[in-house]
Amino acid sequence: MLVKDMTFKEGHEFKIRIKPNDSCSSFAINIGHDSENIALHFNPRFEAGSIVCNSLSGGCWGDEQCDGVLPFSCGEECKFYINFNSQQFYIKLPDGSMMNFPNRLGDVKYKFFDVSGDARIVGIKIK
C-alpha cells in the first residue's frame, strides 16, 4: 500500500495495525518524502528474528541499525505507534517496548507512507 499525500508532522502520533502473513519472512514500513527519500525504513525480519531500521537519501541507503528483538509473530495482528521530531523517530512495539532511530533527513513533516512485504494493513490513524 502506498500513500503519497498524508501529512505526518512532528508531535503527531502515527498508529498502524498490521497483520503479517502466516509465512511472513519480512515486511517494511517506510515514512519519508518519496520512494528515493525515506526517513524511516522499519523492517522486521522474521527469519533473522530482528528489526532492521535504515534511511534512504537521494536513493542511497545509510547504515543499518539492527535490534535483536522481535516481540510479535507471523499471523498475529500487531500495533506500532510512531512519533518523531527533527532528531529521532520513536517506535513503540506491540509488547510496549520502545526503539529509537535517528531522523537522518532531519525534517519535521513527511507525506509519503508505504508498507511492503508479506503483511497487510488492518488500520492506520494519525492524531
Summary of the structure (lengths in Angstrom):
residues: 127
radius of gyration: 13.3
end to end distance: 20.1
largest distance: 36.1
contacts: 376
relative contact order: 0.35
helix: 0%
strand: 59%
